[in-house]
Amino acid sequence: MRWCCECQYDGTDFDGWQSQPSGNTIQDFIEKRLAVIFGEKVRIHGSGRTDAGVHARGQVFHFDGDWFHGPEKLLRAFRSGLPSGIQITNVQEINEIFHARYSVKKKRYIYQFYLGYASPFERRYKWSIGEKNIDLKKMNDLANHLLGEHDFSAFGALLNNGSQDNPVKKLYQLSFFLKDRNLLLQTESNGYLYKMVRTLAATLLDVGLKRITTNYVLDCFHQKIRHEKIVTAPPQGLFLDRVFY
């Protein structure tokens, strides 16, 4: 029996999604709980990795295990034994051809900024950028240039093993929205390079703050080379919002 689950987590106190020797990852805690529920080791497969400090509103994973008491009781079994920063929100039995990672059609990420100095209750979930004036039109104009299927090598980073994913991705959305002092970057794509969303967030912000020019970013983009002024935003503002199948 294959089970598809959706979960939410506050990534602040965890070492990311993927299992690590520390045991302090989202995957590690979920698998420990499943071992208690099923009485044996159960491996889960996520839609993708999130880094330490990154959050999720709609992470998806699947696992195989014989459970004959229905999804509602399985969800209730999940509700105890997990850290308070992790919550399973949905469980359903699914066809065995489904794979949480390989069946993904696209993902939506949201990056949250705060124009000013966020309160202590918000700083875990937003990047405070101080009292600065930004050119939002310039940021959105550049974002529009990046839509479509391209090689995004200029905005990726090497994986821990020194390799990089296929750099060609199709970007469906890259848009900024401002409400009061809250600035959101929303993006949807069929896939992302390692640290790509955080790099786009920081790069487009730097254009809006006039730290770098639009032409500088486009030159890097067309050359497919990440130059020294292309930086990465901190993790706390990033949310995996939804996975589409």
C-alpha positions as CSV (number, residue, x, y, z in Angstrom):
1,M,0.0,0.0,0.0
2,R,1.4,3.4,-1.0
3,W,0.5,6.5,1.1
4,C,0.8,10.1,0.0
5,C,1.1,12.6,2.8
6,E,1.2,16.4,3.0
7,C,3.0,18.2,5.8
8,Q,3.9,21.6,7.1
9,Y,6.9,22.6,9.2
10,D,8.7,25.5,10.8
11,G,12.3,24.8,9.6
12,T,14.0,27.1,12.1
13,D,15.2,24.4,14.5
14,F,15.8,21.6,12.0
15,D,18.8,20.7,9.8
16,G,16.7,20.7,6.6
17,W,14.4,18.0,5.1
18,Q,16.9,15.3,4.0
19,S,18.1,12.7,6.5
20,Q,21.5,13.4,8.1
21,P,23.7,11.8,10.7
22,S,22.6,14.4,13.2
23,G,19.1,13.0,13.1
24,N,17.7,16.5,13.4
25,T,15.9,16.7,10.0
26,I,12.2,16.6,9.0
27,Q,12.7,13.3,7.3
28,D,14.4,11.8,10.3
29,F,11.6,12.7,12.7
30,I,8.8,11.5,10.4
31,E,10.6,8.2,9.8
32,K,11.1,7.7,13.6
33,R,7.4,8.2,14.1
34,L,6.5,5.8,11.3
35,A,8.8,3.2,12.8
36,V,6.7,3.4,16.0
37,I,3.4,3.2,14.1
38,F,4.4,0.3,11.8
39,G,6.8,-1.5,14.1
40,E,9.5,-1.5,11.5
41,K,11.7,1.0,9.6
42,V,9.8,2.9,6.9
43,R,11.6,5.0,4.3
44,I,9.8,8.1,3.0
45,H,10.4,9.9,-0.3
46,G,9.8,13.7,-0.4
47,S,9.0,15.9,-3.3
48,G,12.4,17.5,-2.9
49,R,14.8,18.8,-0.3
50,T,14.6,22.0,1.7
51,D,17.6,23.5,3.4
52,A,18.1,24.1,7.1
53,G,15.9,27.0,8.2
54,V,13.6,26.8,5.3
55,H,9.8,26.3,5.9
56,A,7.0,24.4,4.2
57,R,3.3,24.9,4.0
58,G,2.8,22.1,1.5
59,Q,5.6,19.6,1.4
60,V,4.6,16.2,0.0
61,F,6.1,12.7,0.7
62,H,5.1,9.1,0.1
63,F,5.9,5.8,1.7
64,D,4.9,2.1,1.3
65,G,3.4,0.2,4.2
66,D,0.4,-2.0,5.0
67,W,-2.1,-0.2,7.1
68,F,-5.7,-1.4,7.1
69,H,-7.4,1.1,9.4
70,G,-8.0,3.9,6.9
71,P,-6.3,7.2,6.3
72,E,-8.1,9.1,9.2
73,K,-6.6,6.8,11.8
74,L,-3.2,7.0,10.2
75,L,-3.4,10.8,10.3
76,R,-4.3,10.6,14.0
77,A,-1.4,8.3,14.7
78,F,0.9,10.9,13.1
79,R,-0.5,13.6,15.4
80,S,1.4,12.4,18.4
81,G,5.1,11.8,18.6
82,L,6.3,14.5,16.2
83,P,8.0,17.7,17.3
84,S,5.6,20.6,17.5
85,G,7.3,22.3,14.5
86,I,6.2,19.4,12.2
87,Q,2.5,18.7,11.4
88,I,1.1,16.1,9.0
89,T,-2.0,17.7,7.4
90,N,-3.3,15.1,4.9
91,V,-2.9,11.4,4.3
92,Q,-4.4,9.4,1.4
93,E,-3.8,6.0,-0.1
94,I,-2.6,6.4,-3.7
95,N,-1.7,4.4,-6.8
96,E,1.7,2.8,-6.7
97,I,2.8,4.5,-9.9
98,F,2.8,7.8,-7.9
99,H,6.1,9.1,-6.7
100,A,6.3,12.2,-4.6
101,R,9.4,13.4,-6.4
102,Y,9.2,12.1,-9.9
103,S,5.5,12.8,-10.4
104,V,5.9,16.5,-9.7
105,K,4.7,18.8,-12.4
106,K,5.7,22.1,-10.8
107,K,6.3,23.7,-7.4
108,R,5.4,27.0,-5.9
109,Y,7.7,28.8,-3.5
110,I,7.2,32.1,-1.6
111,Y,9.9,34.3,-0.2
112,Q,9.0,36.8,2.5
113,F,10.8,40.1,3.1
114,Y,10.1,42.8,5.6
115,L,10.8,46.4,4.6
116,G,12.1,47.7,7.9
117,Y,12.8,45.8,11.1
118,A,10.4,42.9,11.7
119,S,9.2,42.1,15.2
120,P,10.7,39.2,17.2
121,F,7.5,37.3,16.3
122,E,8.2,37.6,12.6
123,R,11.9,37.4,12.2
124,R,11.9,33.6,12.0
125,Y,9.8,33.8,8.8
126,K,10.9,37.0,7.0
127,W,14.1,38.6,5.9
128,S,14.3,42.1,7.4
129,I,16.1,44.4,5.0
130,G,15.9,47.7,7.0
131,E,14.5,51.1,6.2
132,K,15.3,51.2,2.5
133,N,13.5,52.4,-0.6
134,I,13.1,49.8,-3.4
135,D,12.3,50.1,-7.0
136,L,9.6,47.4,-7.3
137,K,8.9,48.1,-10.9
138,K,12.5,47.4,-11.9
139,M,12.4,44.2,-9.9
140,N,9.3,42.9,-11.6
141,D,10.5,44.0,-15.0
142,L,13.7,42.0,-14.6
143,A,11.7,39.0,-13.2
144,N,9.6,39.0,-16.4
145,H,12.7,38.7,-18.5
146,L,13.5,35.4,-16.7
147,L,10.2,33.7,-17.4
148,G,10.2,30.7,-19.7
149,E,12.5,27.8,-20.3
150,H,16.2,28.7,-19.8
151,D,19.5,27.6,-18.4
152,F,19.6,29.1,-14.9
153,S,23.2,28.2,-14.1
154,A,23.8,31.8,-13.0
155,F,21.4,31.4,-10.1
156,G,22.2,27.9,-8.9
157,A,24.8,26.5,-6.5
158,L,26.7,23.3,-6.4
159,L,25.2,20.4,-4.4
160,N,27.1,19.1,-1.4
161,N,28.8,16.4,-3.6
162,G,30.1,19.1,-6.0
163,S,27.6,18.4,-8.8
164,Q,24.7,20.4,-10.1
165,D,21.2,19.4,-11.3
166,N,20.2,19.9,-15.0
167,P,20.3,23.8,-15.2
168,V,17.5,24.0,-17.7
169,K,14.2,24.8,-15.9
170,K,10.9,26.3,-17.0
171,L,9.9,29.3,-14.9
172,Y,6.1,30.0,-15.0
173,Q,5.9,32.8,-12.5
174,L,8.3,35.2,-10.8
175,S,6.4,38.1,-9.2
176,F,6.7,40.5,-6.4
177,F,3.8,41.7,-4.3
178,L,3.9,44.5,-1.7
179,K,1.4,45.1,1.1
180,D,2.3,47.7,3.7
181,R,5.9,46.6,4.7
182,N,5.5,43.0,3.6
183,L,7.1,42.1,0.3
184,L,6.5,38.7,-1.2
185,L,8.2,37.0,-4.1
186,Q,6.1,34.2,-5.5
187,T,7.5,31.8,-8.1
188,E,6.4,28.6,-9.9
189,S,8.5,26.3,-11.9
190,N,8.8,22.7,-13.1
191,G,12.0,22.5,-11.0
192,Y,14.7,24.6,-9.2
193,L,18.4,24.4,-8.9
194,Y,20.0,24.2,-5.4
195,K,19.4,27.5,-3.7
196,M,18.0,29.0,-6.9
197,V,14.9,30.6,-5.3
198,R,16.9,32.3,-2.5
199,T,19.5,33.5,-5.1
200,L,16.8,35.0,-7.3
201,A,15.2,36.6,-4.2
202,A,18.5,38.3,-3.2
203,T,19.5,39.2,-6.8
204,L,16.2,40.9,-7.7
205,L,16.2,42.7,-4.4
206,D,19.7,44.0,-5.0
207,V,18.5,45.4,-8.4
208,G,15.6,47.1,-6.6
209,L,18.0,48.6,-4.1
210,K,20.4,49.7,-6.9
211,R,23.3,47.6,-5.6
212,I,23.6,46.0,-9.0
213,T,22.1,46.8,-12.4
214,T,19.6,44.9,-14.5
215,N,22.3,44.6,-17.3
216,Y,24.7,43.0,-14.8
217,V,22.1,40.3,-13.9
218,L,21.1,39.7,-17.5
219,D,24.8,39.4,-18.6
220,C,25.3,36.7,-15.9
221,F,22.1,35.0,-17.0
222,H,23.0,34.9,-20.7
223,Q,26.6,33.9,-20.0
224,K,25.3,31.1,-17.7
225,I,27.9,32.1,-15.1
226,R,27.4,33.0,-11.5
227,H,29.5,36.1,-10.8
228,E,30.5,37.4,-7.4
229,K,27.7,39.9,-7.0
230,I,25.1,37.2,-7.3
231,V,24.3,36.3,-3.7
232,T,21.9,34.1,-1.8
233,A,19.2,35.3,0.6
234,P,19.0,33.8,4.1
235,P,16.8,30.7,4.6
236,Q,14.2,32.0,7.1
237,G,12.1,33.9,4.4
238,L,11.6,30.9,2.2
239,F,8.5,28.7,2.1
240,L,7.7,25.7,0.0
241,D,4.1,26.7,-0.6
242,R,2.6,24.0,-2.8
243,V,3.6,21.0,-4.9
244,F,1.5,20.3,-8.1
245,Y,0.9,16.8,-9.6
